[in-house]
Amino acid sequence: MRNRQNVKAVPKERRGIARRVINRMAQYHCGMGALPRTCMVTDISAGGARLYSEIAMPDIFTLAVTVEDAEMRRDCRVVWRLGGEIGVTFTDGHSRG
């Protein structure tokens, strides 16, 4: 008989839009006159992304990442933080190339 206490349930995916793993370097821009900084995009969807940065990122910024040989720029707002991981939602409502 199995010990049920050692079995962990896999959490159900709650997002309505599937994310795609890309593990790609990107830059984020904080505003006029500020130099761009580097972060890692670990996964992305039409509505948001999971990022990783070793330095603190602002709550609102523009993300620039190359996807399929085209640069995508999206306005972002942080919705969660866990150590160096940051979850963002895209606030511009559309993809820009």
C-alpha positions as CSV (number, residue, x, y, z in Angstrom):
1,M,0.0,0.0,0.0
2,R,1.3,3.5,-0.9
3,N,2.0,6.1,1.6
4,R,-0.3,8.9,0.5
5,Q,1.5,11.5,2.6
6,N,4.5,11.5,0.3
7,V,2.5,12.0,-2.9
8,K,2.4,15.7,-3.9
9,A,-0.4,17.0,-6.1
10,V,0.6,18.9,-9.2
11,P,-1.0,22.3,-9.0
12,K,-3.6,23.0,-11.7
13,E,-2.6,25.6,-14.3
14,R,-4.8,28.6,-13.6
15,R,-3.7,30.8,-16.5
16,G,-6.1,31.1,-19.4
17,I,-3.2,31.6,-21.9
18,A,-0.4,29.0,-22.2
19,R,3.1,30.1,-21.6
20,R,6.1,29.1,-23.7
21,V,9.5,28.5,-22.3
22,I,12.1,30.6,-24.1
23,N,15.1,31.2,-21.6
24,R,16.3,34.3,-23.5
25,M,18.2,37.4,-22.5
26,A,16.3,40.6,-22.8
27,Q,16.6,44.3,-21.8
28,Y,14.2,46.4,-19.7
29,H,13.9,50.1,-20.0
30,C,12.8,52.2,-17.0
31,G,12.2,55.5,-18.7
32,M,13.7,58.4,-20.6
33,G,17.4,58.9,-20.0
34,A,17.8,55.6,-18.1
35,L,20.2,53.0,-19.4
36,P,18.7,49.6,-20.3
37,R,19.4,46.7,-18.0
38,T,19.6,43.0,-18.7
39,C,17.2,40.3,-17.4
40,M,16.3,36.7,-18.4
41,V,12.9,35.9,-19.8
42,T,12.2,32.3,-18.7
43,D,8.7,32.0,-20.1
44,I,6.3,34.2,-22.0
45,S,2.7,34.3,-23.2
46,A,0.5,36.8,-24.9
47,G,-0.5,38.2,-21.5
48,G,2.7,38.2,-19.5
49,A,6.1,36.7,-18.7
50,R,8.3,35.3,-16.0
51,L,11.6,37.1,-15.7
52,Y,14.8,36.6,-13.7
53,S,17.1,39.4,-12.6
54,E,19.9,39.5,-10.1
55,I,19.2,43.2,-9.4
56,A,16.0,44.8,-8.2
57,M,13.6,45.7,-11.1
58,P,11.1,48.6,-11.0
59,D,7.4,47.9,-10.8
60,I,6.7,49.4,-14.3
61,F,9.0,49.2,-17.3
62,T,9.3,48.3,-21.0
63,L,10.7,44.9,-21.9
64,A,12.6,44.3,-25.2
65,V,13.2,40.7,-26.2
66,T,14.1,39.1,-29.5
67,V,11.6,36.3,-30.4
68,E,11.8,34.5,-33.7
69,D,14.3,37.0,-35.2
70,A,12.1,40.0,-34.4
71,E,12.4,42.4,-31.4
72,M,9.3,42.6,-29.3
73,R,8.7,45.5,-27.0
74,R,6.0,45.3,-24.3
75,D,5.0,47.6,-21.5
76,C,5.0,45.6,-18.2
77,R,3.8,45.8,-14.6
78,V,5.1,43.5,-11.9
79,V,2.4,41.3,-10.4
80,W,4.5,39.1,-8.1
81,R,8.1,38.7,-6.9
82,L,9.9,35.7,-5.4
83,G,13.6,36.2,-4.9
84,G,15.1,37.0,-8.3
85,E,12.0,35.9,-10.2
86,I,9.4,38.4,-11.3
87,G,6.0,37.8,-12.9
88,V,4.8,40.5,-15.1
89,T,1.6,41.3,-17.0
90,F,1.7,43.2,-20.3
91,T,-0.1,46.5,-19.9
92,D,0.0,47.7,-23.5
93,G,-2.7,45.2,-24.6
94,H,-0.9,44.2,-27.8
95,S,2.4,43.0,-29.3
96,R,4.8,45.6,-30.8
97,G,7.6,44.8,-33.2
